[in-house]
Amino acid sequence: MAFWSPQPSVKDERKFELVASEQACVGPAGYEFIMGGVAQAAAIEAAEIVSGKPLLWSTIQFVNAGLLNQSIDIEVELLGGGRSISQVLVTLTANDTVLQTLTAALGGRQGSERQFVNMPQVEPPEDCPVKTDLDHNNDQDLIAQFERKIAIAAPDEGLGAMWIRSKDTLPVSAGLLAITSDFMLGLHPESFRGTSLDNTFRVFSTRPTEWMLCVTQMSGFRDGAAMGVTHQFTQDGQLLSVSSQTGLLPRSDDRR
């Protein structure tokens, strides 16, 4: 069981609970909060259990932060769909306060597979420098659960790419991809330490791979907000997911 896996309720099959463990949290000592990507991963897993279908698409709005050790209630509502697709709404709350809302489509139809976007040519992970956050000193939080290597750093072009893998060799899943897609703001020096407002996330495949390459193209910065798109690939260039985010840029005194 992954650290973002919610516990099902024994009374209602549409309800779940997730305790915000240290593994699921980021932030400075004294104000650790659950990473938005972890909340999305938990909501996705709950939706997949209730619908009995794999995730196709989801979008989440980050309204409030769940804090370290807080109990988070997750409720899945089936809104519609048919034989192929289920449409759902997932609400995450703590102490009757809405933390996140996620809408999603799950399922799909039989058909051929074609990939049009290509992974850029980069050095293999063993030849890339380790990504380090100079002020990060917590060996138990979410950041510590992953190894990260910088493959592309071109901030003037708004382009960044990072190899990433789970230290626990977790299998590729929609939940894992949702978490790694939420590293988007950290791949540009001006958006590093920013605050995610949303994440629209689409799963193309969950092929096994040791390392994943997260390629982020910032679309632009406007009125204190960052907008960008991330594609994630297997080591051999197969597309895993597509995501897009809006985030608030950090105040100048928050950048380190």
Secondary structure, 3 states (H helix, E strand, C coil): CCCCCCEECCCCCCEEEEECCHHHEECCCCCCEECHHHHHHHHHHHHHHHHCCCEEEEEEEECCCCECCCEEEEEEEEEEECCCEEEEEEEEEECCEEEEEEEEEEECCCCCCCCCCCCCCCCCHHHCCECCCCCCCCCCCCHHHEEEEEEEEEHHHCEEEEEEEECCCCCCCHHHHHHHHCCHHHHCCCCCCCEECEEEEEECCCCCCCCEEEEEEEEEEECCEEEEEEEEECCCCCEEEEEEEEEECCCHHHCC
